[in-house]
Amino acid sequence: MGKREVTRVFGGTATRDGAGVTLERVFGWGKEKLFDPFLLLDSFGSKDPRDYLPGFPFHPHRGIETVTYMLEGKVKHRDSLGNQGTIGPGDIQWMTAGGGIIHEEMPQKSPEGVRGLQLWVNLPQKHKMTSPKYRDLVASEIPSVKLDTSEVKIIAGSYREVPGALRDIIINPTYLDINLYPQQTLDLEASLGETVFAFLYEGNLGVKNATEPEKLFQAGSCILFGDGEGVEVFSGSNGARFIFLRGKPLKEPIAWGGPIVMNTQKELDQAFREYAGGTFLKGGKNS
């Protein structure tokens, strides 16, 4: 089998979430089978404090992992396990909600505003109720590979045999942040059967094995690839900055209710009953 082709291209949908944060929902509920094991991707960013200062006050999660990647500005966070801190440009926060966690994320006012990405990763059924944990990584802890054509930051997985910053992720995904220099080409590996997509957040990006091989996608495009042995991409005159994700589909039933994702409606109903009744957390504080 040859290189992967482009199967779908998605643009973000403007929405508000949390206590009123303006963002672009790149994909989410209704597209979970296409992106399995990835559930949701939000792109957020504004220089207007009214768009981001409302933040995401305390809310529950169960059955998933959330990954926040900051590009500009800072976000303070704290959770029911007692973790707290601040992540800034280039930093990563990878949270395993597992059996239940309550947390908040509050963007901080700054002249440059805030900009970042949040990805939700599904957990397989046997790990839905695993113990929650929080991992923060500063930008300097994320390894990179510098080539003549590009710089590749390795958040999870590996690239050219260089392991990523985050290890022991349950579904073992690959998460790369790629700066492809102007008018360059790059080959990216992908195993057969994996779900593979790219989200372009700056510049223009093309795909060699596309129906229109010279077409350049615009910033804000999410490119979903079909099956194959890899992806060959190229940049326009302004270069391209994009995240590249790949992971093995879980192929399990999904019962999704807001911040909680389980396998059955019964499990989902139980989670919300426990949250309402103050028994949601299996360790730590429920209020």
C-alpha positions as CSV (number, residue, x, y, z in Angstrom):
1,M,0.0,0.0,0.0
2,G,1.3,3.5,-0.9
3,K,1.1,6.9,0.7
4,R,-2.0,8.0,2.5
5,E,-4.5,10.1,0.6
6,V,-6.7,13.0,2.0
7,T,-10.2,11.6,2.7
8,R,-11.8,14.6,4.5
9,V,-10.9,18.2,5.3
10,F,-12.6,20.0,8.2
11,G,-12.8,23.6,9.2
12,G,-13.5,24.7,12.8
13,T,-16.9,25.7,14.0
14,A,-17.0,28.8,16.2
15,T,-18.5,28.2,19.6
16,R,-18.2,29.0,23.3
17,D,-17.4,26.6,26.1
18,G,-16.6,26.6,29.8
19,A,-17.9,29.9,31.3
20,G,-17.9,31.6,27.9
21,V,-14.5,31.0,26.2
22,T,-14.5,31.7,22.5
23,L,-13.0,28.9,20.5
24,E,-13.0,26.9,17.2
25,R,-14.2,23.3,17.6
26,V,-12.2,21.5,14.9
27,F,-13.9,18.2,15.5
28,G,-16.0,16.7,18.3
29,W,-19.2,14.8,19.0
30,G,-20.6,13.2,15.8
31,K,-17.1,12.6,14.3
32,E,-15.7,10.3,17.0
33,K,-15.8,7.3,14.7
34,L,-13.9,9.1,12.0
35,F,-11.1,10.2,14.4
36,D,-11.1,7.1,16.8
37,P,-9.3,7.1,19.3
38,F,-9.3,10.9,19.3
39,L,-12.6,12.5,20.4
40,L,-12.3,16.2,20.2
41,L,-9.9,19.0,19.1
42,D,-10.4,22.7,20.1
43,S,-8.4,25.6,18.8
44,F,-8.6,28.6,21.1
45,G,-7.0,32.0,20.8
46,S,-7.8,35.7,21.2
47,K,-6.1,38.9,22.2
48,D,-9.4,40.2,23.7
49,P,-9.6,39.2,27.4
50,R,-13.4,39.0,27.2
51,D,-13.0,36.0,24.9
52,Y,-10.8,33.9,27.3
53,L,-10.8,35.2,30.9
54,P,-14.1,33.5,31.8
55,G,-12.1,30.3,31.6
56,F,-13.2,26.8,32.5
57,P,-14.2,26.7,36.2
58,F,-14.3,23.4,38.1
59,H,-15.9,20.6,36.0
60,P,-15.7,16.8,36.0
61,H,-14.1,14.4,33.6
62,R,-14.2,10.6,33.4
63,G,-13.2,8.0,30.8
64,I,-10.8,10.2,28.8
65,E,-7.5,12.1,28.7
66,T,-7.3,15.8,27.9
67,V,-4.2,17.3,26.4
68,T,-3.6,21.1,26.5
69,Y,-0.8,22.6,24.3
70,M,-0.1,26.3,24.8
71,L,1.2,28.3,21.9
72,E,0.9,31.8,23.5
73,G,-0.1,33.1,26.9
74,K,-0.6,31.3,30.1
75,V,-3.3,29.1,31.8
76,K,-3.5,28.3,35.5
77,H,-4.9,25.0,36.6
78,R,-5.8,23.0,39.7
79,D,-7.6,19.8,40.4
80,S,-9.2,17.5,42.9
81,L,-5.9,15.6,43.4
82,G,-4.3,18.8,44.7
83,N,-2.3,19.5,41.6
84,Q,-1.9,23.1,40.6
85,G,0.4,25.1,38.3
86,T,0.7,27.3,35.3
87,I,1.5,26.4,31.7
88,G,2.9,28.8,29.2
89,P,4.1,29.0,25.6
90,G,5.2,25.6,24.3
91,D,4.2,23.8,27.5
92,I,2.0,20.7,27.7
93,Q,-0.6,19.4,30.2
94,W,-1.6,15.8,29.8
95,M,-4.4,14.8,32.2
96,T,-5.7,11.3,32.6
97,A,-9.2,11.6,34.0
98,G,-9.6,7.9,34.3
99,G,-12.3,7.0,37.0
100,G,-12.9,10.7,37.8
101,I,-11.3,14.0,38.3
102,I,-12.5,17.6,38.8
103,H,-10.4,20.4,37.6
104,E,-10.3,24.0,36.3
105,E,-8.3,25.8,33.7
106,M,-8.2,29.6,33.9
107,P,-6.4,31.6,31.2
108,Q,-4.4,34.6,32.5
109,K,-4.6,38.1,31.1
110,S,-1.6,39.1,29.0
111,P,-0.8,41.6,26.2
112,E,-0.4,38.8,23.7
113,G,-3.7,37.1,24.8
114,V,-3.8,33.3,24.7
115,R,-3.6,30.7,22.0
116,G,-3.5,26.9,22.2
117,L,-5.0,23.6,21.4
118,Q,-6.9,21.0,23.5
119,L,-7.2,17.4,22.4
120,W,-9.4,14.8,24.0
121,V,-8.2,11.2,23.8
122,N,-10.5,8.3,24.5
123,L,-9.6,5.6,27.0
124,P,-10.2,1.9,26.2
125,Q,-12.9,0.2,28.2
126,K,-10.5,-1.7,30.5
127,H,-8.8,1.6,31.4
128,K,-11.9,3.9,31.8
129,M,-11.8,3.7,35.6
130,T,-8.0,3.9,36.0
131,S,-6.5,6.1,38.6
132,P,-6.4,9.8,37.5
133,K,-3.1,11.6,37.1
134,Y,-1.8,14.9,35.9
135,R,1.4,15.6,33.9
136,D,2.8,19.0,33.1
137,L,5.8,19.5,30.8
138,V,7.6,22.8,30.1
139,A,8.7,23.5,26.6
140,S,12.4,22.8,27.3
141,E,11.5,19.2,28.3
142,I,10.0,18.4,24.8
143,P,12.7,16.9,22.5
144,S,12.9,18.0,18.9
145,V,14.6,16.8,15.7
146,K,16.0,19.6,13.5
147,L,16.3,18.9,9.8
148,D,17.2,21.0,6.8
149,T,13.5,21.1,5.9
150,S,11.8,21.4,9.3
151,E,11.8,21.2,13.1
152,V,9.7,18.4,14.7
153,K,8.8,18.6,18.4
154,I,8.0,15.1,19.8
155,I,5.3,15.4,22.4
156,A,4.3,11.7,22.5
157,G,5.4,8.7,20.5
158,S,8.6,9.0,18.6
159,Y,10.1,10.5,15.4
160,R,13.2,9.1,13.7
161,E,13.8,6.9,16.8
162,V,13.8,9.9,19.1
163,P,11.3,9.2,21.9
164,G,8.8,11.9,22.9
165,A,8.5,13.8,26.1
166,L,5.5,11.8,27.4
167,R,5.9,8.1,27.9
168,D,3.5,5.4,29.1
169,I,0.4,6.9,27.5
170,I,-2.3,4.3,27.6
171,I,-3.2,4.3,23.9
172,N,0.4,4.9,22.8
173,P,-0.4,7.7,20.3
174,T,2.1,9.8,18.3
175,Y,1.7,13.6,18.8
176,L,4.1,15.9,16.9
177,D,4.3,19.6,16.5
178,I,5.9,20.4,13.1
179,N,7.4,23.6,11.8
180,L,7.9,22.9,8.0
181,Y,10.1,25.6,6.5
182,P,8.9,27.5,3.3
183,Q,8.6,25.4,0.2
184,Q,9.8,22.2,1.7
185,T,8.7,18.6,1.6
186,L,8.5,16.1,4.5
187,D,7.8,12.4,4.8
188,L,5.9,11.3,7.9
189,E,5.6,7.7,9.1
190,A,2.3,6.0,9.9
191,S,1.5,2.4,10.5
192,L,-1.2,0.6,8.6
193,G,-4.6,0.7,10.3
194,E,-3.9,3.9,12.4
195,T,-6.1,7.0,12.4
196,V,-4.0,9.9,11.1
197,F,-4.8,13.6,10.9
198,A,-3.0,16.9,10.8
199,F,-4.3,20.3,12.1
200,L,-2.7,23.3,10.4
201,Y,-2.5,26.3,12.7
202,E,-0.2,28.6,10.7
203,G,0.8,28.9,7.0
204,N,-0.2,26.6,4.2
205,L,0.2,22.9,3.8
206,G,-0.2,20.5,0.8
207,V,-0.3,16.7,0.5
208,K,1.5,15.0,-2.4
209,N,-0.9,12.1,-2.7
210,A,-4.0,14.3,-2.9
211,T,-6.8,14.5,-5.6
212,E,-5.4,18.0,-6.3
213,P,-1.7,17.5,-5.7
214,E,-0.7,21.2,-5.9
215,K,-3.5,22.4,-3.6
216,L,-2.5,24.2,-0.4
217,F,-4.8,24.0,2.6
218,Q,-5.3,27.1,4.7
219,A,-4.5,27.6,8.4
220,G,-7.4,26.2,10.5
221,S,-7.8,23.1,8.3
222,C,-7.9,19.7,9.8
223,I,-6.8,17.0,7.3
224,L,-7.9,13.4,7.8
225,F,-6.0,10.8,5.9
226,G,-7.0,7.4,4.6
227,D,-5.0,4.3,5.2
228,G,-1.5,3.8,4.0
229,E,2.1,3.5,4.9
230,G,2.9,7.2,5.5
231,V,2.1,10.8,4.5
232,E,4.1,13.2,2.3
233,V,3.4,16.9,2.9
234,F,4.8,20.1,1.5
235,S,4.6,23.8,2.5
236,G,3.9,27.0,0.7
237,S,6.0,30.2,0.6
238,N,5.2,31.0,4.2
239,G,5.9,27.6,5.6
240,A,3.5,25.6,7.7
241,R,3.1,24.9,11.4
242,F,0.8,21.9,12.2
243,I,0.3,19.1,14.7
244,F,0.4,15.6,13.4
245,L,-1.5,12.9,15.3
246,R,-1.7,9.1,14.8
247,G,-3.1,6.3,16.9
248,K,-4.7,2.9,16.7
249,P,-8.5,3.0,16.8
250,L,-10.2,1.4,19.8
251,K,-13.3,0.4,17.8
252,E,-15.4,0.4,21.0
253,P,-18.9,1.7,21.6
254,I,-19.0,5.3,22.9
255,A,-21.5,6.9,25.3
256,W,-20.7,10.6,25.4
257,G,-22.2,13.1,27.8
258,G,-20.3,16.5,27.8
259,P,-17.1,16.0,29.8
260,I,-17.7,12.3,30.4
261,V,-17.2,9.6,27.9
262,M,-18.0,6.0,28.7
263,N,-18.9,2.8,26.7
264,T,-22.6,2.5,27.7
265,Q,-25.5,4.8,28.6
266,K,-25.8,2.9,31.9
267,E,-22.2,3.8,32.8
268,L,-22.8,7.4,31.7
269,D,-25.9,7.8,33.8
270,Q,-24.1,6.3,36.8
271,A,-21.3,8.8,36.4
272,F,-23.7,11.8,36.4
273,R,-25.6,10.4,39.4
274,E,-22.3,10.0,41.3
275,Y,-21.3,13.6,40.4
276,A,-24.7,15.0,41.6
277,G,-24.5,12.8,44.7
278,G,-21.0,13.8,45.7
279,T,-19.5,10.3,45.1
280,F,-17.9,10.9,41.7
281,L,-14.3,10.9,42.9
282,K,-12.8,7.6,44.0
283,G,-10.0,9.4,45.8
284,G,-9.6,13.0,46.9
285,K,-12.3,15.6,47.5
286,N,-15.7,15.5,45.9
287,S,-16.5,19.2,46.5
